[in-house]
Amino acid sequence: MRILITNDDGINAPGLEAMADIAAEVAGPEGEVWVVAPAFEQSGVAHCISYTHPTMIAELAPRRWAAEGSPADCVLAGLSDIMRDAPPDLVLSGVNRGNNAGENVMYSGTVGGAMEAALQGLPAIALSQYLGPGTQGLDDPFEAARVHGPRAIRRLLDNGDWTSGPDFRLFYNVNFPPLAADRVRGMRVGPQGKREGVRFGVAPHVSPSGRRFLWITGGSQQARAGAGSDVELLMDGFVAVTPMRADLTCHASLRSLQEALDEE
């Protein structure tokens, strides 16, 4: 198996090392793992692509490339240039430093990388490690992802729905709980949740030179969400798996909205 991996924390991020180990185990001794990751951290860029300026890429080692762009740019570079003559069988994005559950999904460059691969017609999985008090004392905060990641990927490859939908291919968002690997309770499937009262915002600051700057702020990652959601599954100690697709349409509202508009 040929696997392409990317991330949004950057080419030197420890989570990318964990991802490479996971991918190597899944690919097997006869497989190949290719890395195309951002040269610098790209957290929070979501599905951004560098549409208005070029992306410089550099080969750092065999099968290891850095791109001055977003995770989606990296996937495009891998598929359309670096691996053009022998495309990957699977794209993995992560392992992100921090969870990509709940509202975080909408901002996540990790999810954006997997989404771009799915739009290109390839199986793709985003992987993220929730960090918290249960991981602070570990020698490897990505322990849960390292230990449980290969099995989660194999089970999705064997049992996941990779064909549904004529327009937008499914991809999978996998989050590992903030626990040591031996405390993980199993794997559960749940929808994307919404943490109660959590929103992004800004905090103004004035620099020593008198210029005013705004820092983006996030909300508590310990806030609860709906029962059975990805957020709740993680807080209950499970690996949370959510099937996703690049379709923001609220299909449940289409008919009633059309009927309402027709009445006017």
C-alpha positions in Angstrom: 0.0 0.0 0.0 1.2 3.5 -0.9 0.2 6.1 1.7 0.4 9.9 1.5 0.5 11.7 4.8 0.1 15.4 5.6 -0.8 17.6 8.6 -1.4 21.2 9.7 1.1 21.4 12.5 4.1 21.5 10.1 6.8 19.3 8.8 8.7 19.2 12.1 5.7 18.5 14.3 5.9 15.5 16.7 2.4 14.4 15.6 3.7 13.9 12.1 6.3 11.5 13.4 3.5 9.6 15.1 1.5 9.6 11.8 4.5 8.3 9.9 4.8 5.4 12.4 1.1 4.6 12.1 1.2 4.8 8.3 4.3 2.5 8.1 2.5 -0.1 10.2 -0.6 0.1 8.0 1.4 0.1 4.8 3.4 -3.0 5.8 7.0 -3.9 4.9 6.3 -3.8 1.2 4.5 -0.5 1.3 5.5 3.1 0.9 4.9 6.2 3.1 5.2 9.6 1.4 5.2 12.9 3.4 4.0 16.2 2.0 3.5 18.6 4.9 3.4 22.4 5.4 6.8 24.0 5.9 5.3 26.1 8.7 2.3 25.6 11.0 -1.0 25.9 9.3 -3.4 25.3 12.2 -6.9 26.8 11.7 -6.7 27.2 7.9 -9.5 24.7 7.3 -9.8 23.7 3.6 -7.9 26.8 2.4 -6.0 26.5 -0.9 -3.3 28.9 -2.1 -5.4 30.0 -5.1 -3.8 33.4 -5.6 -0.1 32.7 -5.1 2.3 29.9 -6.0 3.4 27.2 -3.5 7.1 26.5 -3.2 8.0 22.9 -2.5 11.3 21.3 -1.4 12.4 17.7 -1.1 14.0 17.2 2.3 14.7 13.5 2.0 13.5 10.6 -0.1 9.6 10.6 0.0 9.6 13.6 2.3 8.6 17.0 1.0 7.7 20.4 2.6 5.4 22.8 0.9 4.9 26.5 1.8 1.1 26.1 1.8 -1.9 24.7 3.5 -2.7 21.0 4.1 -5.0 21.0 1.1 -2.2 22.5 -1.0 0.1 19.7 0.2 -2.4 17.0 -0.9 -2.7 18.7 -4.3 1.0 18.8 -4.6 1.3 15.2 -3.7 -1.4 14.0 -6.0 -0.8 16.3 -9.0 3.0 16.6 -9.0 5.1 14.5 -6.5 3.1 11.2 -6.8 1.5 12.0 -10.2 2.8 8.8 -11.9 2.0 6.5 -9.0 -0.8 7.9 -6.8 -1.4 6.8 -3.2 -4.0 4.3 -2.2 -4.8 6.2 1.0 -4.3 9.7 2.4 -3.9 10.3 6.1 -3.9 13.7 7.7 -2.5 14.3 11.2 -1.8 13.3 13.9 -3.0 16.7 15.0 -1.9 18.2 18.3 -5.3 18.7 19.9 -8.8 17.5 19.2 -10.7 18.2 16.0 -14.1 17.4 17.3 -17.2 19.6 17.6 -16.9 23.1 16.3 -13.1 22.6 15.8 -13.9 20.6 12.7 -14.9 23.7 10.8 -11.5 25.4 11.3 -9.3 22.3 11.1 -6.5 22.2 8.5 -6.1 18.5 9.4 -9.7 17.9 8.4 -9.2 20.1 5.3 -6.4 17.9 4.1 -8.5 14.8 4.3 -11.4 16.6 2.7 -9.3 17.6 -0.3 -8.1 14.0 -0.8 -11.7 12.9 -0.7 -12.6 15.5 -3.3 -9.8 14.1 -5.5 -11.5 10.7 -5.2 -9.1 9.0 -2.7 -9.8 7.3 0.6 -8.9 9.7 3.4 -8.8 9.8 7.2 -8.0 12.7 9.5 -6.5 11.8 12.9 -6.2 14.0 15.9 -5.0 13.5 19.5 -7.1 15.2 22.2 -4.7 16.6 24.9 -5.6 17.1 28.5 -4.7 16.2 32.1 -4.6 12.5 31.1 -1.8 13.1 28.6 0.3 15.7 30.5 2.4 13.2 32.4 3.0 10.8 29.5 6.4 10.5 27.8 4.5 10.5 24.5 1.3 12.6 24.5 0.4 10.9 21.2 0.5 7.4 22.8 -3.2 6.7 22.3 -3.0 7.6 18.6 0.1 5.5 18.1 -1.3 2.4 19.7 -4.9 2.6 18.5 -4.4 4.4 15.2 -3.3 1.4 13.0 -6.3 -0.7 14.1 -8.7 2.2 13.6 -7.5 2.8 10.1 -7.6 -0.9 9.2 -11.1 -1.3 10.5 -12.2 1.7 8.5 -10.6 0.4 5.3 -12.2 -2.9 5.8 -15.7 -1.8 7.0 -16.1 1.9 6.2 -18.4 3.3 3.5 -16.1 4.6 0.8 -18.6 4.8 -2.1 -21.8 6.5 -0.8 -23.0 9.6 -2.6 -22.7 10.4 -6.3 -21.1 13.8 -5.8 -19.0 13.9 -2.6 -17.0 10.9 -1.4 -17.0 10.2 2.3 -13.9 10.6 4.5 -13.4 9.9 8.2 -12.5 12.1 11.1 -10.9 10.1 14.0 -10.1 11.6 17.4 -8.2 9.9 20.2 -9.2 10.6 23.8 -6.8 12.4 26.2 -5.7 9.2 28.0 -2.9 6.7 28.2 -3.3 4.0 25.5 -4.3 1.3 28.1 -7.2 3.5 29.4 -8.9 3.9 26.1 -12.3 2.2 26.3 -12.8 1.3 22.7 -14.0 2.9 19.4 -17.4 4.5 18.8 -19.1 6.2 15.9 -20.8 9.6 16.6 -21.9 12.7 14.8 -20.0 16.1 15.0 -21.2 17.8 18.2 -21.3 21.4 19.3 -19.8 22.4 22.7 -22.1 24.4 24.8 -21.3 28.1 25.0 -18.0 27.7 23.0 -17.2 30.2 20.3 -14.0 31.6 18.8 -13.3 35.3 19.4 -10.6 37.9 19.6 -8.5 39.5 22.4 -7.0 42.9 21.6 -3.4 43.7 22.6 -1.2 46.8 22.2 2.4 46.2 21.2 5.3 48.1 22.8 5.4 50.2 19.6 1.8 51.3 20.2 0.2 49.2 17.4 -3.0 47.4 18.2 -3.2 43.6 17.4 -5.9 41.0 17.8 -5.2 37.5 19.0 -7.8 34.8 18.1 -9.1 33.0 21.2 -10.9 29.7 21.6 -13.3 28.4 24.1 -13.1 25.6 26.7 -12.3 22.2 25.3 -13.9 20.6 28.4 -17.4 21.9 27.7 -20.0 19.3 27.1 -21.9 18.6 23.9 -24.8 16.4 22.8 -25.1 12.9 24.0 -23.3 10.4 21.7 -21.5 13.2 19.8 -17.8 13.1 19.0 -17.1 15.5 21.9 -18.9 13.3 24.4 -17.3 10.1 23.2 -13.8 11.6 23.6 -14.6 12.8 27.1 -16.0 9.4 28.0 -12.7 7.8 26.9 -13.5 6.4 23.5 -11.9 6.8 20.1 -14.5 8.9 18.2 -15.1 8.2 14.5 -17.2 10.5 12.4 -18.0 9.9 8.7 -18.0 13.2 6.8 -18.3 14.6 3.3 -17.7 18.0 1.7 -21.4 18.9 1.4 -22.8 21.6 3.7 -26.3 21.4 2.3 -29.0 20.9 5.0 -30.9 18.2 3.0 -33.6 18.0 5.6 -34.7 21.6 4.9 -34.8 21.5 1.1 -38.4 20.4 0.6 -39.9 22.6 3.3 -38.0 25.6 2.2 -39.1 25.1 -1.4 -42.7 24.7 -0.4 -42.5 27.9 1.6 -40.9 29.8 -1.3 -43.5 28.4 -3.7 -46.4 29.8 -1.5 -45.3 33.4 -2.1 
